[in-house]
Every structure is written in structure tokens, then in C-alpha cells.
Amino acid sequence: MYIILSEALVETGLVTSNGEARRLISGGAISVNGQKISEDYALNEKALIKKGKNSFLLVK
């Protein structure tokens, strides 16, 4: 089972729309497990998503 990164951001309320999620991802404001992300992809394991400096999300 997997979830797309931008969908996870929207479904959890970290961002308000898919467009905003894609914009943040392409702008380098999103990191997954400490690695900056530059394009949307599928998460298929536990991941710690960070938006900016103070917003965190744990996806199981």
C-alpha cells in the first residue's frame, strides 16, 4: 500500500490544495526522512515529512 506525497500533505491538512503541495515540493520546502524532495512520488513505507522548519507529519 502506498500514498502519493502531495495527497498525504492535503489529506492531513498540512497544505490546503494539491497545487500548493506541488508548489512546495518543487520549491524545495518539503523533506522526507531528512532528504529534500524536488518531485512528487509515492511513499510506500513509514516516513517523516517536514514542511518548512516547524511542521512535521509522520506517515505510517
Secondary structure, 3 states (H helix, E strand, C coil): CCEEHHHHHHHCCCCCCHHHHHHHHHCCCEEECCEECCCCCEECCCEEEEECCCEEEEEC
